[in-house]
């Protein structure tokens, strides 16, 4: 390992140990895979609370950071002096310093809210007075509330290998509900029309529209987020005969039901922006044929078709 790398890790270890010794009232657990010392976090926390770390009303502070370049994420929790651990607070930033300061501000606000919360009223002593109506229930502790799902939006390209007889590109749009470790979504795509010959004088023109629901299990790795998905597609294929001498060239429409397993990943590009890639297949649950002249089959929807997607995903 290079000497510079050893010195960087030594700086982080020394900073964490030295702060832990100074903070007799609150110990710090600072976890990061990158060289990101807690100096900015400490300074911002003390500036926001106007107290030293030792005077904070917490017995333990836990901070987890991960990232590199311009994409950083942090998660901060604390254990109060009664032993109750807060819900995690997450934030993003463009650098180690930015996300460290944001984590310190979020922690300072949480500690201030807890200090300002009214204490439980003392229990009344039993007397001979008439029974009073019961006091209203206390509100649920805000620290235990879980944030709602995020709503990612995606736009990109899709490739289908067999649905229209030849490999065909198309545009795809989608929306999802991201719960962290799993995701639900809806997407739609329009394939570029394809045309091919069925005889020397005739052919068929096909257009495909894809719609699907999907669910994914997401592995929280860094920097990639692998995804294992399973979906259901209801696709529409429109066909029309082309060429000279066709007795029946009328436009025909077919529905195609399919199961669509997929493996993919999310690759972070910037704050709230990811590159989404996936490779899978569509296994047909129904069969349809396009017949134009003399009962001859011009095209039959396949049993299996390969699929691939590449898209940009933005999460508000």
C-alpha positions in Angstrom: 0.0 0.0 0.0 1.3 3.5 -0.8 2.5 5.6 2.1 -0.1 8.3 1.3 -2.9 5.8 1.7 -1.6 4.7 5.1 -1.3 8.3 6.3 -4.9 9.0 5.1 -6.3 6.0 7.1 -4.2 6.9 10.1 -5.6 10.4 10.0 -9.2 9.0 10.1 -8.4 6.6 13.0 -6.6 9.3 15.0 -9.4 11.8 14.5 -12.1 9.3 15.6 -10.1 8.2 18.7 -9.3 11.7 19.7 -12.9 12.9 19.4 -14.1 9.9 21.3 -11.8 10.7 24.2 -12.9 14.4 24.2 -16.6 13.5 24.1 -17.1 12.0 27.6 -20.9 12.4 27.1 -21.2 11.1 23.6 -19.1 8.5 21.8 -18.8 8.6 18.0 -18.9 5.6 15.7 -17.6 7.0 12.4 -17.7 4.3 9.6 -16.5 5.0 6.1 -14.8 3.0 3.3 -13.2 6.2 2.0 -10.7 8.7 3.4 -13.2 11.0 5.0 -12.2 12.2 8.5 -14.9 13.5 10.9 -13.4 17.0 11.3 -16.1 18.8 9.2 -18.8 16.9 11.0 -17.5 17.8 14.4 -17.1 21.5 13.6 -20.5 21.8 12.1 -22.2 19.9 14.9 -20.7 22.2 17.6 -21.5 25.3 15.5 -25.2 24.3 15.0 -25.8 23.3 18.6 -23.6 25.9 20.2 -22.3 23.2 22.5 -19.3 21.0 22.7 -19.7 17.4 21.8 -19.4 16.4 25.4 -22.4 18.5 26.4 -24.8 16.9 23.8 -27.8 15.0 25.2 -26.7 11.7 23.6 -24.7 8.7 24.8 -23.7 7.5 21.3 -23.6 9.0 17.8 -23.3 6.7 14.7 -22.4 8.0 11.3 -21.9 5.8 8.1 -20.5 7.4 5.0 -19.9 6.0 1.5 -19.0 7.5 -1.8 -16.3 8.8 -4.1 -15.9 11.7 -6.5 -19.0 13.8 -6.6 -21.5 11.2 -5.2 -21.6 10.8 -1.4 -24.2 9.5 1.0 -24.4 9.6 4.8 -26.6 8.0 7.4 -26.7 9.3 11.0 -28.4 8.0 14.1 -27.9 8.6 17.9 -28.7 6.9 21.2 -30.2 9.3 23.8 -29.3 9.2 27.4 -32.3 6.9 28.1 -31.0 4.3 25.7 -33.5 4.9 22.9 -32.0 4.9 19.4 -33.3 7.3 16.8 -34.5 6.5 13.4 -31.8 6.8 10.7 -31.5 10.1 8.8 -30.0 9.9 5.3 -28.6 12.7 3.1 -26.6 13.1 -0.1 -23.8 15.5 -1.1 -21.3 16.2 -3.8 -18.2 15.8 -1.5 -17.1 14.3 1.8 -17.2 17.8 3.4 -20.7 18.6 2.1 -22.3 15.4 3.2 -20.5 15.5 6.6 -21.9 19.0 7.3 -25.4 18.0 6.2 -25.3 15.0 8.6 -24.2 17.3 11.4 -27.1 19.8 10.7 -29.6 17.0 10.6 -28.3 15.6 13.9 -28.4 19.0 15.5 -32.0 19.6 14.5 -33.0 16.2 15.9 -31.3 16.8 19.2 -32.9 20.2 19.5 -36.4 18.8 18.8 -36.0 16.2 21.5 -34.8 18.8 24.0 -37.8 21.1 23.2 -40.4 18.2 23.4 -42.5 18.6 26.5 -41.9 16.1 29.3 -44.6 13.6 30.4 -46.8 15.2 33.1 -46.4 13.6 36.6 -49.0 11.1 37.6 -51.8 12.6 39.8 -52.1 11.3 43.3 -55.2 9.4 44.2 -57.8 11.6 46.0 -61.4 11.4 46.8 -62.2 13.8 43.9 -64.4 12.5 41.1 -62.8 10.6 38.3 -61.5 13.0 35.5 -61.7 12.1 31.8 -58.6 10.2 30.6 -55.9 12.3 29.0 -55.5 12.1 25.2 -53.0 9.7 23.9 -49.5 11.0 23.3 -48.5 11.5 19.7 -46.3 8.9 18.1 -42.6 9.6 18.5 -41.6 11.3 15.3 -38.2 9.5 15.3 -40.0 6.2 14.7 -41.9 7.4 11.6 -40.5 5.8 8.5 -40.1 8.0 5.3 -42.4 7.1 2.4 -41.1 5.5 -0.8 -39.3 7.5 -3.4 -40.7 7.8 -6.9 -38.0 7.3 -9.6 -38.7 8.3 -13.2 -36.8 6.7 -16.1 -36.4 7.2 -19.9 -34.2 5.3 -22.3 -33.9 2.6 -24.9 -35.1 -1.0 -25.1 -34.2 -3.8 -27.4 -36.4 -6.8 -28.3 -35.0 -9.6 -30.3 -37.9 -11.6 -31.7 -41.4 -10.1 -31.0 -41.5 -8.3 -34.4 -39.5 -11.0 -36.3 -36.2 -9.2 -36.2 -34.2 -7.4 -33.4 -35.9 -4.0 -32.9 -35.1 -0.9 -30.9 -37.6 1.3 -29.1 -38.1 4.1 -26.6 -39.1 3.3 -23.0 -40.6 5.4 -20.2 -41.3 4.3 -16.7 -42.2 5.2 -13.1 -41.6 3.3 -9.9 -42.0 3.2 -6.1 -38.6 2.7 -4.5 -38.8 1.3 -0.9 -35.0 0.8 -0.6 -34.5 -3.0 -0.7 -37.4 -3.6 -3.1 -39.1 -1.7 -5.9 -42.4 -1.7 -7.8 -42.9 -0.1 -11.2 -44.8 0.4 -14.4 -43.2 0.9 -17.8 -44.2 1.3 -21.5 -42.3 1.2 -24.7 -42.9 1.7 -28.5 -40.8 -0.4 -30.9 -39.6 1.0 -34.2 -41.8 -0.5 -37.0 -40.2 -3.5 -38.8 -40.9 -4.8 -42.2 -39.6 -8.0 -43.9 -40.5 -10.2 -46.9 -42.7 -13.3 -46.6 -42.5 -14.2 -50.3 -40.7 -12.7 -53.3 -43.6 -10.4 -53.9 -45.2 -9.8 -50.5 -44.2 -9.0 -47.0 -45.5 -7.8 -43.6 -45.1 -4.6 -41.6 -45.2 -4.9 -37.8 -45.5 -2.3 -35.0 -45.1 -3.3 -31.3 -46.3 -1.5 -28.1 -45.0 -2.9 -24.7 -46.6 -2.3 -21.3 -45.5 -4.0 -18.1 -45.6 -4.2 -14.4 -42.5 -5.3 -12.5 -41.1 -5.9 -9.0 -37.5 -5.9 -8.1 -35.3 -7.0 -5.1 -32.5 -4.4 -4.8 -29.1 -5.3 -3.2 -27.7 -2.3 -1.4 -24.1 -2.5 -2.6 -21.8 0.4 -3.4 -21.3 1.8 -5.9 -23.6 -0.5 -7.9 -27.1 -1.6 -6.8 -27.8 -5.0 -8.4 -31.4 -5.7 -9.1 -33.3 -9.0 -9.6 -36.7 -8.4 -11.2 -39.8 -10.3 -12.3 -42.6 -8.7 -14.4 -45.7 -9.2 -16.4 -46.1 -7.7 -19.9 -49.3 -7.1 -21.9 -48.0 -6.2 -25.4 -49.8 -5.1 -28.5 -48.6 -6.1 -32.0 -50.1 -4.5 -35.1 -49.5 -6.2 -38.5 -50.4 -5.3 -42.1 -49.6 -7.1 -45.3 -47.6 -5.3 -48.0 -46.8 -6.1 -51.6 -48.5 -6.7 -55.0 -51.5 -8.9 -55.4 -52.5 -9.4 -51.8 -56.2 -10.4 -51.6 -56.2 -9.6 -47.8 -53.9 -6.9 -46.6 -56.2 -5.7 -43.8 -54.5 -4.5 -40.6 -54.6 -7.1 -37.8 -53.9 -6.7 -34.1 -52.7 -9.3 -31.6 -52.2 -9.3 -27.8 -49.2 -11.0 -26.3 -49.0 -11.9 -22.6 -45.5 -12.7 -21.1 -43.5 -13.1 -17.9 -40.4 -11.0 -17.9 -37.5 -11.9 -15.6 -34.6 -9.5 -15.6 -31.1 -9.0 -14.0 -29.8 -5.4 -13.9 -28.0 -2.7 -11.9 -28.2 1.0 -11.0 -24.9 2.9 -11.6 -24.7 6.4 -9.9 -23.9 9.2 -12.3 -24.7 12.3 -10.1 -26.9 13.2 -7.2 -30.3 11.7 -7.8 -29.3 10.5 -11.3 -28.5 6.9 -12.1 -27.8 4.8 -15.2 -30.1 1.8 -15.2 -29.2 -1.3 -17.2 -30.9 -4.6 -17.5 -30.9 -7.9 -19.5 -33.7 -10.4 -19.5 -36.2 -12.3 -21.5 -40.0 -12.4 -22.2 -41.6 -15.8 -22.0 -44.9 -15.8 -23.9 -48.1 -17.0 -22.2 -50.2 -16.7 -25.4 -49.8 -17.3 -29.1 -51.0 -15.3 -32.1 -50.5 -15.5 -35.9 -50.8 -13.0 -38.7 -52.4 -14.6 -41.8 -53.1 -12.6 -45.0 -53.4 -14.8 -48.1 -54.3 -18.5 -48.7 -54.0 -19.3 -45.1 -50.3 -18.8 -45.1 -48.8 -17.6 -41.8 -46.9 -14.4 -42.4 -45.7 -14.0 -38.8 -46.2 -15.9 -35.5 -45.5 -14.3 -32.1 -42.6 -16.1 -30.4 -42.5 -18.2 -27.3 -39.4 -16.4 -26.0 -37.9 -13.1 -26.9 -34.7 -11.5 -25.5 -34.9 -8.1 -23.9 -32.5 -5.4 -22.9 -32.8 -1.9 -21.5 -30.6 1.1 -20.9 -32.1 4.2 -19.4 -31.5 7.3 -17.2 -33.3 7.2 -13.9 -34.0 10.4 -12.0 -35.2 10.3 -8.4 -36.8 13.6 -7.2 
